[in-house]
Amino acid sequence: VTTCIHNILSGRRWIEHYGEITIRNTKSSVCICKLTFIKVNYWNSNVNEVQGVVMDQEGKVVHHLFGKWHEGLYCGTGPSAKCIWRPGSMPTNYEHYYG
């Protein structure tokens, strides 16, 4: 995954992650997770969007993942999807430290 900081010299800074990552369990080969961080362009509104799958040993998709890396990651499809991760709260005065 590539991380890009936009407007580093002027304007409002913002971070974009894009590309693919494969997550493997180092103690077992039971499953593999492949995530794609969607690159933003002028024709879509995929800001911070993540999509992915969890596959079993044979490569069969067993779970679908989606969300936004700054809001949360969901497992499943549609309204029945379950939130499996959310970021923690920001520290006091975070804008002073992080822009």
C-alpha positions as CSV (number, residue, x, y, z in Angstrom):
1,V,0.0,0.0,0.0
2,T,1.3,3.5,-0.9
3,T,0.7,6.4,1.4
4,C,0.5,9.9,-0.2
5,I,0.3,13.2,1.7
6,H,-1.5,15.7,-0.5
7,N,-1.0,19.5,-0.3
8,I,2.1,19.2,1.8
9,L,3.3,22.7,1.1
10,S,0.1,24.6,0.9
11,G,-3.7,24.1,1.3
12,R,-5.4,21.6,3.5
13,R,-3.3,18.5,3.9
14,W,-4.9,15.1,3.6
15,I,-3.6,11.5,3.5
16,E,-4.5,8.9,0.9
17,H,-3.6,5.2,1.0
18,Y,-4.0,3.2,-2.2
19,G,-2.9,-0.2,-3.5
20,E,-3.2,-3.8,-2.3
21,I,-2.1,-5.7,0.8
22,T,-2.2,-9.4,1.6
23,I,-2.4,-10.3,5.3
24,R,-1.3,-13.8,6.2
25,N,-1.4,-15.7,9.6
26,T,2.2,-16.6,10.2
27,K,1.2,-19.5,12.5
28,S,-1.4,-21.1,10.3
29,S,-2.4,-21.2,6.6
30,V,-6.2,-21.4,7.4
31,C,-7.0,-18.2,5.7
32,I,-5.6,-15.2,3.8
33,C,-7.0,-11.6,3.7
34,K,-6.6,-9.4,0.6
35,L,-7.5,-5.7,0.9
36,T,-7.5,-3.0,-1.7
37,F,-7.3,0.6,-0.7
38,I,-9.1,2.4,-3.6
39,K,-7.3,5.4,-5.2
40,V,-9.2,8.6,-5.4
41,N,-9.9,10.2,-8.8
42,Y,-12.0,13.0,-10.2
43,W,-14.8,10.6,-11.4
44,N,-15.6,8.8,-8.1
45,S,-16.1,9.5,-4.5
46,N,-14.1,6.6,-3.1
47,V,-12.3,8.7,-0.5
48,N,-10.6,6.4,2.0
49,E,-12.5,3.3,0.7
50,V,-11.3,-0.2,1.4
51,Q,-12.6,-3.4,-0.2
52,G,-11.4,-6.9,0.3
53,V,-12.0,-10.6,0.9
54,V,-11.0,-13.4,3.3
55,M,-10.2,-16.7,1.5
56,D,-9.8,-20.2,2.8
57,Q,-6.8,-22.5,2.0
58,E,-8.2,-23.4,-1.4
59,G,-8.7,-19.7,-2.4
60,K,-12.5,-19.8,-1.9
61,V,-13.9,-16.4,-0.7
62,V,-15.5,-16.9,2.7
63,H,-16.0,-13.3,3.8
64,H,-16.4,-9.9,2.0
65,L,-14.9,-6.8,3.6
66,F,-15.6,-3.1,3.0
67,G,-15.5,0.3,4.6
68,K,-13.4,3.4,5.0
69,W,-10.1,3.2,6.7
70,H,-10.8,6.3,8.8
71,E,-14.4,5.2,9.9
72,G,-14.6,1.4,10.1
73,L,-14.3,-2.0,8.4
74,Y,-17.3,-4.2,7.9
75,C,-17.7,-7.9,7.2
76,G,-20.6,-9.2,5.1
77,T,-22.8,-7.5,2.5
78,G,-25.4,-4.8,2.6
79,P,-27.2,-3.7,5.7
80,S,-26.6,-7.0,7.5
81,A,-22.8,-6.4,7.5
82,K,-21.1,-6.5,10.9
83,C,-18.6,-3.8,12.0
84,I,-15.3,-5.6,12.8
85,W,-13.1,-2.6,13.4
86,R,-13.4,1.1,14.3
87,P,-10.5,3.6,15.0
88,G,-10.1,4.8,18.5
89,S,-10.9,8.4,19.4
90,M,-8.5,11.2,18.6
91,P,-6.3,12.6,21.5
92,T,-7.0,16.0,22.9
93,N,-5.7,18.8,20.7
94,Y,-5.0,16.4,17.9
95,E,-5.1,19.2,15.3
96,H,-2.2,20.9,17.0
97,Y,-0.1,17.8,16.6
98,Y,-1.4,16.3,13.3
99,G,-2.5,19.3,11.2
